[in-house]
Amino acid sequence: MGDTDVRALLRPGRSPTLGILGALWIIVVAGLLGLKPGAFTLATVTTVLQFSTLLALVALGQSLVVLCGGAGIDLSVGGIASLTAVGALLAARAGMPPWLVPPACLLIGTALGALNGAAVTRLRVLPLIATLATFYAYSGLAVALTNGAALSGVPTWLIPWGRGVLGGVPLPFLTVALPAFVVSGVLLTATSWGRWVYALGHNERSARLVGIPVDRVRRIAYTVSGALAGTAALVSLAWLGSGRPNIGQNLELTSLTAAMLGGIGIFGGKGGVAGVLAAVLLLVTLQTGLLQLNVNSVWQVGIIGALLIGVLLIDRFSARWR
């Protein structure tokens, strides 16, 4: 393989869905302003950013997994968030020092993500099957441990951070979500690991031939995805003041939609995290607007699913045209 081929292998591709994302932003904003002129108040913006924090963290981890290619997907992100929130709070209620709740969330999420990575890279289970299985296992365990009820006992010092606002921007979004996207963007564009991620998604066989540690890179992606889902669980504890076994409900569908809509190619190797954050804000804005218009939440899930199908079709047909 020549130098030109290697450079092409390591270069991130562009996704046609970014143009669709921009068009959707215009349509959603114009539509909401037309149907409900007072929709975009400072309180609404704060609410959108607050809800976006959980989805942004999970969607970022999902994007890293998908970028690695190999039919990579993490359907367990919602289950990880739910089980992490419940597990950390149960540990605190059992006598763990309250100041250990944040590192416990990070540790539990990381461990669950690493388990996914091991199943995919060591046991060679298809990512779809592996993470679907762990999704049911994690979600079911969260419900079993709590009998489906929310848990109290969140450390009181976490609540002001979880519900705090600075200039209309929620503190968790400002101190956790934004830095996570900035760090991920730097890692993907300015480090060897980031170039390896794009190489895997572009052509895994060629990546192996040039000496890239494919399995290790993919394991790290799943582990980071779990850690980000664990961080989302911490934000949910601080924001809601309780550990809810269903906090991760529908996050797998919405996070995948955000990743695809944000320009991450379904087969990996193309896209960036900035588009994913823009897609997250769009989806939450759309959901918030539909709530203000009294649209049933069932229809909201259907709209998200329709968006995912549309983005996948666009990505598929554009690849065929190229």
C-alpha positions in Angstrom: 0.0 0.0 0.0 1.5 3.3 -1.1 1.8 6.6 0.9 -1.2 8.1 -1.0 -3.4 5.1 -0.1 -2.4 5.3 3.5 -3.2 9.0 3.7 -6.6 8.4 2.1 -7.3 5.6 4.6 -6.6 7.9 7.5 -8.6 10.9 6.2 -12.2 11.3 7.5 -14.9 11.3 4.8 -17.8 13.7 4.5 -21.4 12.7 4.9 -24.3 14.1 2.8 -26.6 14.2 5.8 -25.0 17.5 7.1 -26.9 19.4 4.4 -30.1 17.7 5.5 -29.3 18.7 9.1 -29.1 22.3 8.1 -32.3 22.2 6.2 -34.1 20.5 9.1 -32.9 23.2 11.5 -34.5 25.8 9.2 -37.7 23.9 8.9 -38.1 23.1 12.6 -37.3 26.7 13.7 -39.5 28.3 11.1 -42.3 25.8 11.8 -42.3 26.3 15.5 -42.2 30.1 15.2 -45.1 30.0 12.8 -47.2 27.7 14.9 -46.2 29.1 18.3 -44.5 32.5 18.0 -43.5 32.6 21.7 -41.8 29.2 21.7 -38.2 30.3 21.9 -37.9 32.0 25.3 -34.8 31.8 27.5 -36.6 29.3 29.7 -37.2 27.1 26.7 -33.6 27.3 25.6 -32.5 26.3 29.1 -34.9 23.3 29.0 -33.6 22.2 25.6 -30.0 22.4 26.8 -30.8 20.5 30.0 -32.5 17.6 28.2 -29.8 17.7 25.5 -27.0 17.0 28.1 -28.1 13.4 28.6 -28.6 12.7 24.9 -25.4 14.5 23.8 -23.2 12.4 26.1 -24.8 9.1 25.0 -24.8 10.2 21.3 -21.2 11.1 21.5 -20.3 7.6 22.7 -22.6 6.0 20.0 -20.8 8.1 17.3 -17.3 6.9 18.3 -18.5 3.3 18.1 -20.1 3.7 14.7 -17.1 5.6 13.4 -15.0 2.5 13.9 -17.0 0.6 11.3 -17.3 -3.1 11.4 -21.1 -2.8 11.7 -20.4 -1.1 15.0 -23.4 0.0 17.1 -24.1 0.3 20.8 -27.7 -0.4 21.6 -27.0 -0.8 25.3 -26.3 2.9 26.0 -29.8 3.4 27.6 -29.3 0.3 29.7 -25.9 1.4 30.8 -27.3 4.8 31.9 -30.1 3.2 33.8 -28.1 0.6 35.6 -25.3 3.0 36.4 -27.7 5.5 38.0 -29.3 2.7 40.1 -26.0 1.0 41.0 -24.2 4.1 42.2 -27.2 5.2 44.3 -27.6 1.7 45.8 -24.0 1.7 46.7 -24.3 5.1 48.4 -27.4 3.9 50.3 -25.4 0.8 51.4 -22.7 2.9 53.1 -20.4 4.2 50.3 -19.2 7.7 51.0 -21.4 10.2 49.1 -18.4 11.9 47.5 -17.7 8.6 45.7 -21.0 8.7 43.7 -19.5 10.6 40.7 -16.4 8.3 40.3 -18.7 5.3 40.9 -20.9 6.3 38.0 -17.9 6.7 35.8 -16.5 3.4 36.9 -19.7 1.4 36.5 -20.4 2.9 33.0 -16.8 2.2 32.0 -17.0 -1.4 33.1 -20.3 -2.1 31.4 -18.9 -0.5 28.2 -15.7 -2.6 28.4 -17.9 -5.7 28.7 -19.5 -4.8 25.4 -16.1 -4.2 23.8 -14.9 -7.6 25.0 -18.0 -9.4 23.6 -17.5 -7.8 20.2 -13.7 -8.1 19.9 -12.8 -11.2 21.9 -15.9 -13.3 21.6 -16.6 -12.1 18.0 -20.3 -11.6 18.7 -21.9 -9.2 16.1 -22.2 -5.7 17.7 -26.0 -5.6 17.0 -26.5 -8.9 18.9 -24.0 -8.3 21.6 -25.3 -4.8 22.6 -28.9 -5.7 22.2 -28.4 -8.6 24.6 -26.6 -6.4 27.1 -29.2 -3.7 26.7 -31.9 -6.1 28.0 -29.5 -7.4 30.7 -28.6 -4.0 32.0 -32.1 -2.5 31.7 -33.7 -5.6 33.3 -31.2 -5.6 36.2 -31.9 -1.9 36.8 -35.6 -2.6 37.1 -35.1 -5.8 39.2 -32.9 -4.0 41.7 -35.5 -1.2 42.2 -38.8 -3.0 41.5 -39.3 -0.4 38.9 -39.4 2.5 41.4 -37.2 5.6 41.6 -34.6 5.6 44.3 -34.0 8.5 46.7 -30.8 9.4 48.5 -28.9 11.4 45.9 -26.1 13.4 47.8 -27.5 16.9 48.4 -24.3 18.6 47.2 -24.9 17.2 43.7 -28.3 18.9 43.3 -27.2 22.5 42.9 -24.7 21.5 40.2 -27.3 19.3 38.4 -30.0 22.1 38.4 -27.7 25.1 38.3 -27.8 27.6 35.4 -25.2 30.1 34.2 -26.4 32.7 31.7 -29.3 30.4 30.7 -27.0 27.5 30.1 -27.3 24.5 32.5 -24.1 23.8 34.4 -24.0 20.1 33.4 -24.1 21.1 29.7 -21.5 23.7 30.2 -19.1 21.7 32.4 -19.6 18.1 31.1 -21.2 17.9 27.7 -19.4 20.7 25.9 -15.9 19.7 27.2 -16.6 16.1 26.2 -17.3 17.1 22.6 -14.3 19.4 22.5 -11.9 16.7 23.8 -13.4 14.1 21.5 -13.0 16.4 18.5 -9.4 17.0 19.4 -8.7 13.3 19.9 -10.3 12.4 16.5 -8.5 15.1 14.5 -5.1 15.5 16.2 -4.1 12.1 17.6 -3.1 8.7 16.2 -6.1 7.0 17.9 -8.5 9.3 16.1 -6.8 8.6 12.7 -7.0 4.9 13.5 -10.7 5.2 14.2 -11.3 6.7 10.7 -9.1 4.1 9.2 -11.1 1.2 10.7 -14.3 2.7 9.4 -12.9 3.4 5.9 -11.4 -0.1 5.4 -10.7 -2.5 8.3 -8.7 -4.9 6.2 -6.3 -2.2 5.0 -6.1 -0.9 8.6 -4.9 -4.3 9.7 -2.4 -4.5 6.9 -0.8 -1.2 7.9 -0.4 -2.4 11.5 -3.3 -0.6 13.2 -4.4 -2.4 16.4 -8.0 -2.8 15.2 -9.4 -4.7 18.2 -7.8 -2.5 20.8 -9.2 0.7 19.1 -12.7 -0.8 18.9 -12.6 -1.9 22.5 -11.6 1.6 23.6 -14.5 3.0 21.6 -17.0 0.8 23.4 -15.4 1.5 26.7 -15.6 5.3 26.2 -19.2 4.9 25.1 -19.9 3.2 28.4 -18.1 5.9 30.3 -20.1 8.6 28.6 -23.3 6.8 29.3 -22.2 6.5 33.0 -21.6 10.3 33.0 -25.1 10.8 31.6 -26.3 8.7 34.6 -24.5 11.0 37.0 -26.1 14.1 35.3 -29.6 12.4 35.7 -29.0 11.8 39.4 -27.9 15.4 40.0 -30.7 16.9 37.9 -33.7 14.7 38.9 -32.6 14.1 42.5 -33.4 10.4 42.2 -32.1 7.2 40.5 -34.6 6.1 37.9 -34.4 2.7 36.3 -36.0 3.9 33.1 -33.8 7.0 32.6 -32.2 5.5 29.6 -35.5 4.6 27.8 -35.3 5.3 24.0 -31.8 6.7 24.3 -30.5 4.0 22.0 -32.8 5.0 19.1 -32.4 8.7 19.6 -28.6 8.6 20.0 -28.3 6.6 16.9 -30.5 9.1 15.0 -28.4 12.0 16.3 -25.2 10.3 15.2 -26.5 9.5 11.7 -28.2 12.9 11.3 -25.0 14.6 12.5 -23.0 13.2 9.7 -21.6 9.9 11.1 -21.6 7.4 8.3 -23.5 4.2 9.2 -20.6 2.1 7.9 -18.1 4.3 9.8 -15.1 6.2 8.6 -16.8 9.6 8.0 -18.2 12.4 10.1 -17.3 14.5 13.1 -18.6 15.3 16.5 -19.7 18.9 15.9 -22.5 17.7 13.6 -23.6 15.2 16.2 -24.0 18.0 18.8 -26.0 20.1 16.3 -28.2 17.1 15.6 -28.8 16.5 19.3 -29.9 20.1 19.8 -32.2 19.8 16.8 -33.9 16.6 18.0 -34.4 17.9 21.5 -35.7 21.2 20.1 -38.1 19.3 17.9 -39.3 17.2 20.8 -39.8 20.2 23.0 -41.7 22.0 20.2 -44.0 19.0 19.8 -44.7 19.0 23.5 -45.6 22.6 23.4 -48.0 21.8 20.5 -49.5 19.0 22.6 -48.4 16.3 20.3 -48.5 12.8 21.9 -45.2 11.4 23.0 -45.9 8.3 21.0 -45.8 10.3 17.8 -42.5 11.9 18.9 -40.9 8.5 19.0 -42.4 7.7 15.6 -41.0 10.9 14.1 -37.5 10.1 15.5 -37.7 6.7 13.9 -38.8 8.1 10.6 -35.9 10.5 10.7 -33.5 7.6 11.3 -34.9 5.7 8.3 -34.7 8.8 6.1 -31.0 9.5 7.1 -30.1 5.9 6.4 -31.7 6.0 3.0 -29.9 9.2 2.1 -26.6 7.8 3.2 -27.2 4.6 1.3 -28.3 6.2 -2.0 -25.6 8.9 -1.9 -22.9 6.1 -1.6 -24.4 4.4 -4.6 -24.4 7.6 -6.6 -20.8 8.3 -5.8 
